[in-house]
Amino acid sequence: MNASSASLSGAGRAPAYRRLIGFTAVLTLALIMLGAWVRLTDAGLGCPDWPGCYGKLTPTQAKSDIARAVVEQGGEHGPVSMGKAWREMVHRYVASGLGLLIIAIAVMGWRARRRLDQSPVLPIALVGVVIMQGLFGMWTVTLLLKPAVVTLHLAGGMLTFALLIWLWQRQQPRWSAVDERALVRLRLLAQGALVLVALQILLGGWTSTNYAALACTDLPRCQGRWWPDMNFEDAFHVFRELGRTDDGEFLPAQALTAIHLMHRLGAICVSAWLGFLAWRVMKVPGTRGFGLALLLMLATQFSLGLSNVWFSLPIAVAVAHTGGAAVLLALVVVLNFQVAQARLTH
């Protein structure tokens, strides 16, 4: 991938700022995967209050409260246990640290705005996004894992990551030895890819938060049929409780099937679009390496999705699938940034 030399406004003038953004982006990716692990191990209510754990700073300090809850729920297979409490609280600790880092980025971005010749709007907007993330984190617990809230919490994490990648790209040298005119011609394809990946992430989040990942356990069919019985009305009713319909009845299996199958169909659409985009990127002089990276990540993500079904949702694979979605999003964001930069001169 030829992505060095040339110049981008502000690149190289504030190495500490650039490193801080890069570190924060990596931490955000880790936090997204940590959140997936918490959700997949049913630890989201490991500490049923917020921001502490039974009013304490650590689960160790709340040991007696946790022990009492374990007895009341009839064992450690319920929502509360010491292990689940620690997983949930570590997620909160890391999220708090991430918030402080983003505030530091906003402060540094404001102070260096003239030297970098960059608007501080994006770093400041990131502070607003992370505040909303904190609220969604609270509501995830207080509203008892309501699917819409948990999905928006995941989407907020992905948005934070995407904005950090865009901000990090602003500090990097512009791609060199690239046919920028050919790159600009990919604008609509790249923008379409960003929209499709974002929608597929929402579908994936909805599948995960409704625990619909194993509603279909065979491939390529679902329940032995190409188009099984499905209930779309209850499947995509946003304002409902976990596992319930809008009327308070148990969510039917047909609704989970509808959620799962729509995520599968979304994966096919996204794969076709991104595969074509990667092929077009590889044909642009100077971007073959990036196109190959995009294609490889797409294949990896598709394989992880298939593995979730084939191997009955192993936690490591499911967490990697969430991380893969974030990396795929990052690559599409990078491409859109570079296309936008090329448009400035063509």
C-alpha positions as CSV (number, residue, x, y, z in Angstrom):
1,M,0.0,0.0,0.0
2,N,1.5,3.3,-1.0
3,A,0.4,5.6,1.8
4,S,3.4,7.7,2.6
5,S,5.1,10.9,1.8
6,A,3.2,13.9,0.3
7,S,1.7,16.1,2.9
8,L,-1.5,16.6,4.7
9,S,-2.3,19.8,6.6
10,G,-1.0,19.4,10.1
11,A,0.7,16.0,9.6
12,G,3.9,15.6,11.5
13,R,3.5,18.8,13.4
14,A,2.1,17.3,16.6
15,P,3.4,13.8,17.1
16,A,2.1,13.5,20.7
17,Y,-1.4,14.4,19.5
18,R,-1.2,11.9,16.7
19,R,0.0,9.1,19.0
20,L,-2.7,9.9,21.6
21,I,-5.4,9.6,18.9
22,G,-3.9,6.3,17.6
23,F,-3.7,4.9,21.1
24,T,-7.3,6.0,21.9
25,A,-8.5,4.4,18.7
26,V,-6.9,1.1,19.6
27,L,-8.3,1.3,23.1
28,T,-11.8,1.9,21.6
29,L,-11.5,-1.2,19.5
30,A,-10.5,-3.2,22.5
31,L,-13.4,-1.8,24.5
32,I,-15.8,-2.7,21.7
33,M,-14.6,-6.3,21.9
34,L,-14.7,-6.2,25.7
35,G,-18.3,-5.1,25.5
36,A,-19.1,-7.9,23.2
37,W,-17.5,-10.4,25.6
38,V,-19.5,-9.0,28.5
39,R,-22.7,-9.3,26.5
40,L,-22.0,-12.8,25.2
41,T,-21.1,-14.1,28.7
42,D,-24.4,-12.6,30.1
43,A,-22.5,-10.3,32.4
44,G,-24.3,-7.1,31.5
45,L,-26.2,-7.2,34.8
46,G,-23.3,-8.5,36.8
47,C,-23.6,-5.3,38.8
48,P,-27.3,-4.3,38.6
49,D,-26.7,-0.7,39.6
50,W,-24.7,2.1,38.0
51,P,-22.0,3.5,38.1
52,G,-20.8,1.4,41.0
53,C,-21.4,-2.2,42.0
54,Y,-24.0,-2.4,44.7
55,G,-22.9,1.1,45.6
56,K,-19.2,0.1,45.9
57,L,-16.2,0.9,43.7
58,T,-15.2,-2.7,43.1
59,P,-16.9,-6.1,43.2
60,T,-14.6,-7.2,46.0
61,Q,-16.0,-4.4,48.2
62,A,-19.5,-5.6,47.2
63,K,-18.7,-9.3,47.9
64,S,-21.4,-9.8,50.5
65,D,-24.1,-8.2,48.3
66,I,-23.1,-10.4,45.3
67,A,-23.1,-13.5,47.5
68,R,-26.6,-12.6,48.7
69,A,-27.8,-12.1,45.1
70,V,-26.3,-15.4,44.0
71,V,-28.3,-17.2,46.8
72,E,-31.5,-15.4,45.8
73,Q,-31.2,-16.3,42.2
74,G,-30.4,-20.0,43.0
75,G,-26.8,-20.2,42.0
76,E,-24.2,-18.5,39.8
77,H,-25.9,-19.3,36.5
78,G,-28.1,-16.2,37.0
79,P,-27.2,-12.7,36.0
80,V,-25.1,-12.0,39.1
81,S,-21.8,-13.7,40.1
82,M,-18.4,-12.4,41.1
83,G,-16.9,-13.2,37.7
84,K,-19.7,-11.4,35.9
85,A,-19.5,-8.5,38.2
86,W,-15.8,-8.1,37.5
87,R,-16.3,-8.3,33.7
88,E,-18.9,-5.6,33.8
89,M,-16.9,-3.3,36.1
90,V,-13.7,-3.7,34.1
91,H,-15.7,-2.7,31.0
92,R,-16.9,0.4,33.0
93,Y,-13.3,1.2,34.2
94,V,-11.9,1.0,30.6
95,A,-14.8,3.1,29.3
96,S,-14.1,5.8,31.9
97,G,-10.5,5.9,30.9
98,L,-11.4,6.2,27.3
99,G,-13.6,9.2,28.2
100,L,-10.7,10.9,29.8
101,L,-8.5,10.3,26.8
102,I,-11.1,11.8,24.5
103,I,-11.3,14.8,26.7
104,A,-7.5,15.1,26.5
105,I,-7.7,14.9,22.6
106,A,-10.3,17.7,22.6
107,V,-8.2,19.9,24.8
108,M,-5.0,19.3,22.7
109,G,-7.0,19.7,19.5
110,W,-8.3,23.1,20.6
111,R,-4.9,24.3,21.8
112,A,-3.1,23.2,18.6
113,R,-5.8,24.2,16.2
114,R,-3.8,27.1,14.6
115,R,-0.5,25.2,14.5
116,L,-2.3,22.2,12.9
117,D,-4.5,24.4,10.7
118,Q,-7.4,22.0,11.6
119,S,-10.8,22.7,13.0
120,P,-11.4,21.5,16.6
121,V,-15.0,20.7,15.9
122,L,-14.5,16.9,15.5
123,P,-12.4,16.4,18.7
124,I,-15.1,18.4,20.6
125,A,-17.9,16.5,19.0
126,L,-16.2,13.3,20.2
127,V,-16.6,14.5,23.7
128,G,-20.4,14.8,23.1
129,V,-20.5,11.3,21.6
130,V,-18.6,9.7,24.6
131,I,-21.0,11.5,27.0
132,M,-23.9,9.9,25.2
133,Q,-22.1,6.6,25.3
134,G,-21.9,6.9,29.1
135,L,-25.6,7.5,29.3
136,F,-26.4,4.5,27.0
137,G,-24.1,2.5,29.3
138,M,-26.1,3.5,32.3
139,W,-29.4,2.8,30.5
140,T,-28.2,-0.6,29.4
141,V,-28.1,-1.5,33.1
142,T,-31.1,0.4,34.4
143,L,-33.4,-0.6,31.6
144,L,-32.4,-4.3,32.0
145,L,-30.6,-4.8,28.6
146,K,-33.4,-3.4,26.5
147,P,-32.4,-4.4,22.9
148,A,-32.7,-0.9,21.4
149,V,-30.6,0.6,24.1
150,V,-27.9,-2.1,23.9
151,T,-27.8,-1.9,20.1
152,L,-27.4,1.9,20.2
153,H,-24.7,1.5,22.8
154,L,-22.8,-0.7,20.4
155,A,-23.5,1.7,17.5
156,G,-22.1,4.5,19.7
157,G,-18.9,2.6,20.3
158,M,-18.5,2.0,16.6
159,L,-19.2,5.7,15.8
160,T,-16.6,6.7,18.4
161,F,-14.1,4.4,16.7
162,A,-14.9,5.7,13.2
163,L,-14.6,9.3,14.2
164,L,-11.2,8.6,15.9
165,I,-10.0,6.9,12.7
166,W,-11.1,9.9,10.7
167,L,-9.3,12.2,13.1
168,W,-6.2,10.0,13.1
169,Q,-6.2,10.1,9.3
170,R,-6.1,13.9,9.4
171,Q,-2.8,13.7,11.2
172,Q,-1.3,11.3,8.6
173,P,0.6,12.0,5.4
174,R,-1.6,11.9,2.3
175,W,-1.4,8.9,0.1
176,S,1.4,9.3,-2.5
177,A,2.0,7.8,-5.9
178,V,-1.8,7.4,-6.3
179,D,-3.9,8.3,-9.3
180,E,-6.1,10.7,-7.5
181,R,-8.5,11.2,-10.4
182,A,-9.2,7.5,-10.5
183,L,-9.6,7.5,-6.7
184,V,-12.2,10.3,-6.9
185,R,-14.3,8.2,-9.2
186,L,-14.8,5.8,-6.4
187,R,-16.6,8.4,-4.3
188,L,-20.1,7.0,-4.6
189,L,-19.0,3.4,-4.2
190,A,-17.0,4.3,-1.1
191,Q,-19.9,6.3,0.4
192,G,-22.3,3.5,-0.3
193,A,-20.0,1.1,1.4
194,L,-19.9,3.3,4.5
195,V,-23.7,3.4,4.6
196,L,-24.0,-0.4,4.1
197,V,-21.4,-1.3,6.7
198,A,-23.1,1.0,9.2
199,L,-26.5,-0.6,8.5
200,Q,-25.0,-4.1,8.8
201,I,-23.4,-3.3,12.1
202,L,-26.9,-2.2,13.4
203,L,-28.4,-5.4,12.1
204,G,-25.6,-7.4,13.7
205,G,-26.1,-5.5,17.0
206,W,-29.8,-6.2,16.8
207,T,-29.1,-9.9,16.2
208,S,-26.7,-10.1,19.2
209,T,-28.8,-8.1,21.6
210,N,-31.9,-10.2,20.9
211,Y,-29.8,-13.4,21.2
212,A,-30.8,-14.4,17.7
213,A,-27.4,-15.6,16.5
214,L,-28.5,-19.3,16.7
215,A,-32.0,-18.9,15.4
216,C,-30.7,-20.6,12.3
217,T,-28.2,-23.3,12.9
218,D,-27.7,-24.6,9.4
219,L,-26.1,-23.2,6.3
220,P,-26.8,-22.1,3.6
221,R,-30.5,-22.7,4.5
222,C,-32.2,-21.7,7.7
223,Q,-34.1,-24.5,9.5
224,G,-33.9,-26.6,6.4
225,R,-35.6,-24.0,4.2
226,W,-34.6,-21.1,2.1
227,W,-37.4,-18.9,3.4
228,P,-38.5,-20.2,6.9
229,D,-41.5,-19.0,8.8
230,M,-40.7,-15.5,10.1
231,N,-42.4,-12.7,12.2
232,F,-41.1,-9.3,11.0
233,E,-43.6,-7.2,13.0
234,D,-42.3,-8.4,16.4
235,A,-38.7,-8.9,15.2
236,F,-38.1,-5.2,14.4
237,H,-40.4,-3.6,16.9
238,V,-37.8,-1.3,18.5
239,F,-39.5,-0.2,21.7
240,R,-39.9,-3.5,23.6
241,E,-38.3,-5.4,26.4
242,L,-35.7,-8.2,25.9
243,G,-37.4,-11.4,24.9
244,R,-40.8,-9.9,24.8
245,T,-43.2,-8.5,22.2
246,D,-44.7,-5.1,22.4
247,D,-47.7,-6.6,24.3
248,G,-45.5,-8.2,26.9
249,E,-45.8,-11.8,25.5
250,F,-42.8,-14.0,25.0
251,L,-41.0,-13.2,21.7
252,P,-41.8,-16.0,19.2
253,A,-39.1,-18.0,17.6
254,Q,-40.2,-16.8,14.2
255,A,-39.2,-13.2,15.2
256,L,-35.7,-14.4,16.1
257,T,-35.5,-16.2,12.8
258,A,-36.5,-13.0,10.9
259,I,-33.7,-11.1,12.7
260,H,-31.1,-13.7,12.0
261,L,-32.0,-14.1,8.3
262,M,-32.0,-10.4,7.7
263,H,-28.5,-10.2,9.1
264,R,-27.5,-13.0,6.7
265,L,-29.0,-11.3,3.7
266,G,-27.3,-8.0,4.8
267,A,-24.0,-9.8,4.9
268,I,-24.5,-11.0,1.3
269,C,-25.3,-7.5,0.1
270,V,-22.4,-5.9,2.0
271,S,-20.0,-8.6,0.8
272,A,-21.0,-8.1,-2.9
273,W,-20.6,-4.3,-2.6
274,L,-17.4,-4.3,-0.7
275,G,-15.9,-7.1,-2.9
276,F,-16.7,-5.0,-6.0
277,L,-15.3,-1.9,-4.3
278,A,-12.1,-3.7,-3.3
279,W,-11.6,-4.9,-6.9
280,R,-12.0,-1.3,-8.1
281,V,-9.6,0.0,-5.5
282,M,-7.0,-2.5,-6.6
283,K,-7.3,-1.2,-10.2
284,V,-6.3,2.3,-9.1
285,P,-2.6,2.8,-9.4
286,G,-0.9,3.1,-6.0
287,T,-3.8,1.5,-3.9
288,R,-3.5,-2.2,-4.8
289,G,-2.3,-3.0,-1.3
290,F,-5.2,-1.2,0.4
291,G,-7.7,-3.0,-1.9
292,L,-6.2,-6.3,-1.0
293,A,-6.4,-5.5,2.7
294,L,-10.0,-4.6,2.3
295,L,-10.7,-7.8,0.5
296,L,-8.9,-9.9,3.0
297,M,-10.7,-8.3,5.9
298,L,-14.0,-8.8,4.2
299,A,-13.2,-12.5,3.7
300,T,-12.2,-12.9,7.3
301,Q,-15.3,-11.2,8.6
302,F,-17.5,-13.3,6.4
303,S,-15.7,-16.5,7.5
304,L,-16.2,-15.5,11.2
305,G,-19.9,-15.0,10.6
306,L,-20.2,-18.5,9.1
307,S,-18.1,-19.9,11.9
308,N,-20.6,-18.5,14.5
309,V,-23.3,-20.7,12.9
310,W,-21.2,-23.7,12.1
311,F,-19.6,-24.0,15.6
312,S,-22.7,-22.8,17.7
313,L,-21.4,-19.3,18.6
314,P,-18.0,-19.9,20.3
315,I,-17.4,-16.8,22.4
316,A,-14.0,-16.1,21.0
317,V,-15.3,-16.3,17.4
318,A,-18.3,-14.1,18.2
319,V,-16.1,-11.5,19.9
320,A,-13.7,-11.6,16.9
321,H,-16.7,-11.1,14.6
322,T,-17.6,-7.9,16.5
323,G,-14.0,-6.7,16.3
324,G,-13.9,-7.6,12.6
325,A,-16.9,-5.4,11.9
326,A,-15.1,-2.5,13.6
327,V,-11.9,-3.0,11.5
328,L,-13.9,-3.3,8.3
329,L,-15.6,0.0,9.2
330,A,-12.2,1.6,9.9
331,L,-10.9,0.6,6.4
332,V,-14.0,2.0,4.8
333,V,-13.6,5.2,6.8
334,V,-10.0,5.5,5.7
335,L,-10.9,5.0,2.1
336,N,-13.6,7.7,2.3
337,F,-11.2,10.1,3.9
338,Q,-8.6,9.6,1.2
339,V,-11.2,10.0,-1.5
340,A,-12.4,13.2,0.2
341,Q,-8.8,14.5,0.3
342,A,-8.3,13.7,-3.4
343,R,-11.4,15.6,-4.3
344,L,-9.9,18.8,-2.7
345,T,-7.3,18.9,-5.5
346,H,-9.4,17.5,-8.4
